[in-house]
């Protein structure tokens, strides 16, 4: 079993965190200044686990920003005098008191990383300082079981998928370092952030104080236990969904392993979350789901959600048991060169084989509780999207709004989304296109094949003419009865509205 960290959790004292924030601000410890300091190529290399390019770039630089870059961003020991000069308000004693460093002889030894993290949301661009445990590069080895992860790929993915709605109360379940709670705090009156790890909550509270965020409450406990009897307008979660064999010798990392067998943690979340949603409340999470015993993972996932709830699942990728095992063994800092790699791989593959697992899906799950008195047909949508996506949260929000609008029939007027373009493909010598495609520039970047009638309809949707006026004109043009043309067009128009290529007019 992997050992737990031998360093104490941070102590988020408000006066000390305020002094640290003032020093970081004075030093301009932010993404762009650091990127200018050591260069774009070196900065990109750090994201791939290499710090040597940065060290070469700042080898002769002993200024404040370079010192803090080595100490806090890279997690490297620095001379006490240099650290004290870089932190004039907090001082080395304050850094130690916060639990972010220790002293060893004439050096300050960092016990945590503290990195700037940029974000973009509906309110604009911003940046926070995010503290977390030392990573495998700084530790030069596998991670402790109670490791508190910084802002990783999954964190950024969830942040991009959250529907940008203003809410009264929000819940971040399994907050980790607190990044989702910080993001949601910008559009919620109050946020509750929970975690099963006291160490994670200490980091999350430190990060909130460090960035001057005061509307987050932190609670210790598993799953929904800390919020029993409460309801929220928005629930977000990047839970510890990684499927891990329950055998001796396989490390159970708190930041990614929920302690249950297979995808049971995701199942527990989607079955339980609706009870904690207000009417029209939304729950969103990232997760894994297994295909096994001949049943596809998406089919199993849909069966977990009551049929009176809105459900939208987007599977971004699907891995074989071998690819999945290798991914997460490497994530823990163990590579094929290490002697522990093969026993870990064997344990994973044996577990999947014993339970009949043939593939593991990954993606986004959105649940919505109907509004009071809403008797519309619930949204039930599961799909696989492999192409690059953008502005996913906004696209999900627009999709929900489109579903609600279609509950009352096709809107009277429609407008073509501004990111939609048309492509026509011709065979040599032919004047009529063999293929007409509508392409979505943002959101889920969908490509839809259409016929000339539907292409003409979309081209005429400027919000001025009504839907039926456009349909009548097309019926005359193609010399077909209006009712026949409408029966053909209507379901495909509804699909274009659901997918965001058409939107309700004013």
Secondary structure by P-SEA (a helix, b strand, c coil): cccccccccccccaaaaaaaaaaaaaacccaaaaaaaccaaaaaaaaaccaaaaaaaacccccaaaaaaacccccccccaaaaaaacccccaaaaaaaccccccccbbbbcbbbbbbbbccccccbbbbbbbccccccccccccccccccccaaaaaaaaacccccccbbbbccccccaaaaaacccccbbbbbcccaaaaaaaaaaaaaaccccbbbbbcccccccccccccbbbbbccccccccccccccccccccccccaaaaaaaaacccccccccbbbbbbbcccccccccaaaaaaaaccccbbbbbbbcccccaaaaaaaaaaaacccccccaaaaaaaaaaaaaaaacccccccbbbbbbccccccccccbbbbbbbcccccaaaaaaaaaaaaaaaaccccccbbbccccbbbbbbbccccccccbbbbbbccccbbbbbbcaaaaaaaaaccccccaaaaaaaaaaaacccaaaaaaacaaaaaaaaaaccccccc
